[in-house]
Amino acid sequence: MASAIPDAYLDLFSKRAFGHLATLMPDGSPQVTPVWVDLVDGHILVNSAVGRLKDRNIRRDQRVAIEIIDPDNPYRHLAVRGRVAEVTQAGADDHINKMAKKYLGKDVYPFRQPGEVRVIYKINPERVSTMG
């Protein structure tokens, strides 16, 4: 069952708030990565590159958790558990540029590697908790 992000926490997606994305390793242990976050049509979007550890983990097991901390108040945060509903390359290049503008103030993502293929993970929130 999907759970909506509370209106009082939607502002975190317009701020330069970093998320910490937890995926599962093959042995079931957690792996956590800081990520840029976006919210579109109720899905939390995370952009990465094909072949990275989180990409391999998500393609094997779609269960994830993500916590987003308010950069203006570290005691205010949003924690979400859910599943990646979709992994897509469609629009991923434009999306990473949008995220670079938000987080770095740059029009084009400056860290792209030669041959890199970008993907978007669309996370469906299943359990949402908040503090602050």
Rosetta silent file (secondary structure, phi, psi, omega in degrees, C-alpha in Angstrom):
SEQUENCE: MASAIPDAYLDLFSKRAFGHLATLMPDGSPQVTPVWVDLVDGHILVNSAVGRLKDRNIRRDQRVAIEIIDPDNPYRHLAVRGRVAEVTQAGADDHINKMAKKYLGKDVYPFRQPGEVRVIYKINPERVSTMG
SCORE:     score description
SCORE:     0.000 S_00000001
   1 L     0.000  130.627 -179.111    0.000    0.000    0.000 S_00000001
   2 L   -76.251  148.833  178.215    1.394    3.390   -0.998 S_00000001
   3 L  -127.061  134.420 -177.282    1.817    6.125    1.561 S_00000001
   4 L   -82.425  150.146  172.756    1.855    9.786    0.697 S_00000001
   5 L   -72.919  126.729  179.980    4.547   12.192    1.762 S_00000001
   6 L   -59.669  140.293 -179.329    2.930   14.543    4.332 S_00000001
   7 H   -52.430  -36.977 -176.959    2.337   18.058    2.994 S_00000001
   8 H   -66.788  -10.298 -178.971    4.360   19.527    5.883 S_00000001
   9 H  -116.179    3.803  178.979    7.475   17.735    4.533 S_00000001
  10 H   -64.422  -26.934 -179.588    7.138   18.451    0.811 S_00000001
  11 H   -61.128  -24.619 -179.845    9.461   21.444    1.224 S_00000001
  12 H   -61.053  -25.605 -178.345   12.387   19.025    1.720 S_00000001
  13 H   -84.470  -10.073  175.004   12.215   18.228   -1.993 S_00000001
  14 L  -100.650  -14.020  177.153   12.658   21.872   -3.006 S_00000001
  15 L   -87.373  171.054  173.263   15.605   22.418   -0.652 S_00000001
  16 L   -84.015   54.068 -179.132   19.151   21.148   -1.098 S_00000001
  17 L   -88.797  125.979  178.450   18.277   18.323    1.292 S_00000001
  18 E   -86.040  145.834  172.946   20.361   15.193    0.860 S_00000001
  19 E  -103.439  158.418  172.182   18.870   11.753    1.181 S_00000001
  20 E  -120.048  109.460 -174.277   20.572    8.664    2.524 S_00000001
  21 E   -95.333  124.433  176.365   19.476    5.690    0.445 S_00000001
  22 E  -104.341  127.041  173.607   19.714    2.203    1.933 S_00000001
  23 E  -120.486  173.466 -177.977   19.763   -0.789   -0.406 S_00000001
  24 E  -110.127  130.140  175.924   20.366   -4.460    0.356 S_00000001
  25 L   -74.502  165.303  179.830   23.570   -6.313   -0.463 S_00000001
  26 L   -55.278  -30.276  179.843   23.377   -9.919   -1.726 S_00000001
  27 L   -87.388    4.512  178.514   23.963  -11.194    1.834 S_00000001
  28 L    90.568   -6.330  179.466   21.102   -9.009    3.152 S_00000001
  29 L   -75.466  151.196 -178.820   23.310   -6.450    4.848 S_00000001
  30 E   -78.762  150.710  173.740   22.453   -2.763    4.307 S_00000001
  31 E  -131.561  128.987 -175.168   24.439   -0.421    2.075 S_00000001
  32 E  -120.090  136.080 -178.796   23.861    3.334    2.442 S_00000001
  33 E  -133.938  133.758  171.457   24.672    6.064   -0.069 S_00000001
  34 E   -71.374  138.218 -176.028   24.067    9.838    0.108 S_00000001
  35 E  -141.803  156.285  168.513   21.892   10.888   -2.837 S_00000001
  36 E   -81.276  145.263 -175.605   20.154   13.847   -4.387 S_00000001
  37 L  -127.366  153.426  178.354   16.359   13.536   -4.190 S_00000001
  38 E  -143.841  160.997  176.616   13.354   14.677   -6.155 S_00000001
  39 E  -132.054  122.153  179.273    9.604   14.073   -5.853 S_00000001
  40 E  -138.029  124.026  177.267    7.390   13.589   -8.909 S_00000001
  41 L    51.806   40.561  176.643    3.814   12.270   -8.866 S_00000001
  42 L    82.333   -5.305  177.858    4.225   10.853   -5.376 S_00000001
  43 E  -100.871  138.145  171.058    7.407    8.938   -6.195 S_00000001
  44 E   -81.826  128.392 -179.232   10.789    9.805   -4.724 S_00000001
  45 E  -106.499  134.911  174.161   13.285    9.953   -7.592 S_00000001
  46 E  -128.690  136.180 -177.860   16.959    9.112   -7.269 S_00000001
  47 E  -111.108  135.683  178.382   19.334    9.338  -10.231 S_00000001
  48 E  -148.992 -168.180  179.055   22.428    7.156  -10.609 S_00000001
  49 E  -117.192  144.709  176.967   24.516    5.351  -13.202 S_00000001
  50 L   -57.286  136.085  175.391   24.110    1.806  -14.470 S_00000001
  51 L    95.695  -15.058  177.393   26.523   -0.593  -12.816 S_00000001
  52 L   -68.301  163.880 -176.298   27.064    1.250   -9.546 S_00000001
  53 H   -57.040  -46.298 -179.758   26.607   -0.716   -6.332 S_00000001
  54 H   -64.259  -33.955  177.279   23.191    0.764   -5.551 S_00000001
  55 H   -63.371  -47.724  179.628   22.108    0.024   -9.129 S_00000001
  56 H   -63.083  -42.243  179.581   23.116   -3.630   -8.840 S_00000001
  57 H   -63.494  -45.690 -178.121   21.462   -3.914   -5.431 S_00000001
  58 H   -65.523  -39.007 -179.824   18.184   -2.311   -6.578 S_00000001
  59 H   -67.216  -25.067  178.915   17.947   -4.476   -9.689 S_00000001
  60 H   -87.304  -38.223 -175.960   18.289   -7.567   -7.487 S_00000001
  61 L  -145.125  113.071 -172.857   16.040   -6.417   -4.606 S_00000001
  62 L   -77.793   -4.526  179.738   13.713   -3.436   -5.001 S_00000001
  63 E   -73.302  130.774 -179.786   13.263   -2.848   -1.250 S_00000001
  64 E  -142.333  165.027  169.123   14.854    0.423   -0.133 S_00000001
  65 E  -135.645  148.787  177.812   14.771    2.974    2.638 S_00000001
  66 E  -144.139  137.326  175.386   15.619    6.628    2.376 S_00000001
  67 E  -120.821  134.639 -179.934   15.967    9.328    4.982 S_00000001
  68 E  -121.096  122.568 -176.896   15.969   13.015    4.079 S_00000001
  69 E  -104.318  134.026  178.758   17.249   15.495    6.638 S_00000001
  70 E   -66.154  120.423 -179.882   16.247   19.152    6.593 S_00000001
  71 L   -66.038  -18.119  179.496   19.442   21.164    5.944 S_00000001
  72 L   -90.756  -14.763 -178.469   17.969   24.016    8.018 S_00000001
  73 E  -156.679   94.682 -174.780   17.115   21.810   11.016 S_00000001
  74 E   -64.891   -9.283  176.217   18.889   18.440   11.340 S_00000001
  75 E   -87.843   -3.250  177.532   16.326   17.334   13.947 S_00000001
  76 E  -106.971  122.013 -179.362   13.598   17.483   11.272 S_00000001
  77 E  -151.352  165.066  178.764   13.589   14.565    8.896 S_00000001
  78 E  -123.319  126.962  177.372   11.514   12.299    6.695 S_00000001
  79 E  -118.833  132.396 -176.285   12.099    8.544    6.653 S_00000001
  80 E  -131.422  133.243  167.653   10.581    6.363    3.939 S_00000001
  81 E  -113.908  141.147 -179.182   10.577    2.637    3.372 S_00000001
  82 E  -174.906 -159.048 -179.192    9.333    1.328    0.073 S_00000001
  83 E  -130.855  150.010  173.762   10.126   -0.330   -3.199 S_00000001
  84 E   -77.635  112.785 -177.198   11.571    0.863   -6.446 S_00000001
  85 E   -79.462  -26.158 -177.444    8.533    0.769   -8.720 S_00000001
  86 E  -156.108  142.047  169.862   10.502    1.546  -11.883 S_00000001
  87 E  -119.214  122.063 -175.854   14.068    1.829  -13.143 S_00000001
  88 E  -141.843  146.506  172.317   14.259    3.873  -16.329 S_00000001
  89 L   -90.392  -17.831 -177.533   16.773    5.580  -18.562 S_00000001
  90 L   -61.116  119.605  177.871   14.013    7.730  -20.089 S_00000001
  91 L    78.322    1.172 -174.869   14.620   11.343  -19.086 S_00000001
  92 H   -66.371  -35.508  178.893   17.536   10.421  -16.804 S_00000001
  93 H   -66.621  -44.190  177.169   20.045   12.729  -18.526 S_00000001
  94 H   -65.151  -38.285 -178.271   17.731   15.733  -18.239 S_00000001
  95 H   -65.534  -41.088 -179.821   16.902   14.768  -14.667 S_00000001
  96 H   -67.283  -31.421  174.803   20.542   14.644  -13.518 S_00000001
  97 H   -68.072  -38.754  175.961   21.026   18.115  -15.019 S_00000001
  98 H   -61.043  -42.144  179.840   17.959   19.315  -13.086 S_00000001
  99 H   -68.892  -36.515  176.642   19.481   17.874   -9.904 S_00000001
 100 H   -63.386  -37.340  177.867   22.862   19.501  -10.666 S_00000001
 101 H   -64.583  -45.402 -178.487   21.086   22.857  -10.936 S_00000001
 102 H   -66.054  -47.436 -172.112   19.344   22.315   -7.596 S_00000001
 103 H   -91.561  -27.922 -176.137   22.316   20.963   -5.642 S_00000001
 104 H  -117.459  -13.120 -175.537   25.322   22.574   -7.350 S_00000001
 105 L    74.477   20.865 -178.754   23.895   25.606   -9.157 S_00000001
 106 L  -112.557  142.684 -178.614   25.205   24.189  -12.455 S_00000001
 107 L   -72.961  -27.430 -177.988   23.166   23.766  -15.639 S_00000001
 108 L  -127.380  135.755  178.280   24.913   20.511  -16.595 S_00000001
 109 L   -58.517  117.475 -171.137   25.951   17.656  -14.306 S_00000001
 110 L   -86.680   -4.971 -173.311   29.742   18.088  -14.122 S_00000001
 111 L  -105.808   13.040 -178.394   30.787   14.625  -12.914 S_00000001
 112 L   -61.931  137.462  178.612   29.625   12.520  -15.855 S_00000001
 113 L   -99.811  150.689  177.782   32.058    9.789  -16.866 S_00000001
 114 L   -57.081  131.141  178.343   32.676    8.715  -20.487 S_00000001
 115 L    79.586    0.347 -178.143   30.155    6.058  -21.495 S_00000001
 116 L   -65.452  135.254  176.183   28.091    6.534  -18.353 S_00000001
 117 L  -112.388  118.289 -178.219   24.405    5.573  -18.679 S_00000001
 118 E   -85.672  148.768  176.540   22.118    7.406  -16.264 S_00000001
 119 E  -138.970  153.984  174.781   18.996    5.876  -14.706 S_00000001
 120 E  -112.104  133.280  172.213   16.168    7.090  -12.505 S_00000001
 121 E  -103.345  123.971  177.998   14.820    4.970   -9.657 S_00000001
 122 E  -100.773  108.016 -175.946   11.179    5.737   -8.873 S_00000001
 123 E   -92.672  125.986  176.944   10.594    4.841   -5.241 S_00000001
 124 E   -92.386  110.725 -179.483    7.046    4.099   -4.152 S_00000001
 125 E   -65.748  126.325  177.735    6.707    5.144   -0.480 S_00000001
 126 E  -108.323  -36.265  175.804    5.093    2.345    1.554 S_00000001
 127 E  -134.150  129.739 -177.341    5.845    3.516    5.105 S_00000001
 128 E  -126.387  132.670  173.069    6.537    7.116    5.988 S_00000001
 129 E  -133.912  154.151 -176.340    7.626    8.519    9.322 S_00000001
 130 E  -136.140  161.211  172.839    8.601   12.044   10.291 S_00000001
 131 E  -149.649  140.397  173.551   10.216   13.930   13.112 S_00000001
 132 L   101.856    0.000    0.000   10.498   17.604   13.860 S_00000001
